[in-house]
Amino acid sequence: MDLRVLEKSLENQPNRFELTMMAVARARELSAGEKPLIEVSKDEKVAIVALKELAAGLLVPATLEEMESIREETRLEREKARRKAMEAVEAEAESEMNSQSASSADGSTSP
């Protein structure tokens, strides 16, 4: 890793522990599918991308408590979206079953 990236990151977040925690949190977001805020190559690791985003000043420094709160909000949003998607799949399956039942009751066959 280029040490200038780390030095620049430390300018934006001088506490090394909090910098590490921010980079880890952002790397997890990137691993979970978040889009990078900078141009990256395909073989670049998410931890390096996170540090580069911090060095570029694209991430606002946060305390550990703020990061935990954000992480919890994100987890709740993902859970809500997952539940909504599952409900949609179940509703579609139920609709399909009802449609097939109605077709068989008429004596017609569905493809």
Backbone hydrogen bonds, N-H to C=O, Kabsch-Sander energy under -0.5 kcal/mol:
donor,donor_aa,acceptor,acceptor_aa,energy
5,V,2,D,-1.1
6,L,2,D,-1.0
7,E,3,L,-2.7
8,K,4,R,-2.6
9,S,5,V,-2.2
10,L,6,L,-2.2
11,E,7,E,-1.2
12,N,8,K,-1.3
13,Q,9,S,-1.9
16,R,14,P,-0.8
19,L,15,N,-2.6
20,T,16,R,-2.4
21,M,17,F,-2.4
22,M,18,E,-2.7
23,A,19,L,-2.7
24,V,20,T,-2.5
25,A,21,M,-2.6
26,R,22,M,-2.7
27,A,23,A,-2.5
28,R,24,V,-2.3
29,E,25,A,-1.9
30,L,26,R,-2.6
31,S,27,A,-2.5
32,A,28,R,-1.9
33,G,30,L,-1.3
34,E,29,E,-2.4
44,E,41,S,-1.3
49,V,45,K,-2.1
50,A,46,V,-2.5
51,L,47,A,-2.1
52,K,48,I,-2.5
53,E,49,V,-2.4
54,L,50,A,-2.2
55,A,51,L,-2.8
56,A,52,K,-2.1
57,G,54,L,-1.2
58,L,53,E,-2.3
59,L,53,E,-0.7
67,M,63,T,-2.4
68,E,64,L,-2.3
69,S,65,E,-2.2
70,I,66,E,-2.5
71,R,67,M,-2.7
72,E,68,E,-2.3
73,E,69,S,-2.3
74,T,70,I,-2.5
75,R,71,R,-2.4
76,L,72,E,-2.5
77,E,73,E,-2.4
78,R,74,T,-2.5
79,E,75,R,-2.3
80,K,76,L,-2.4
81,A,77,E,-2.4
82,R,78,R,-2.6
83,R,79,E,-2.6
84,K,80,K,-2.4
85,A,81,A,-2.3
86,M,82,R,-2.4
87,E,83,R,-2.5
88,A,84,K,-2.0
89,V,85,A,-2.2
90,E,86,M,-2.6
91,A,87,E,-2.6
92,E,88,A,-2.3
93,A,89,V,-2.4
94,E,90,E,-2.5
95,S,91,A,-2.4
96,E,92,E,-2.3
97,M,93,A,-2.3
98,N,94,E,-2.6
99,S,95,S,-2.3
100,Q,96,E,-2.3
101,S,97,M,-2.4
102,A,98,N,-2.4
103,S,99,S,-2.0
104,S,100,Q,-2.3
105,A,101,S,-1.8
106,D,102,A,-1.4
107,G,103,S,-0.9
108,S,103,S,-1.3
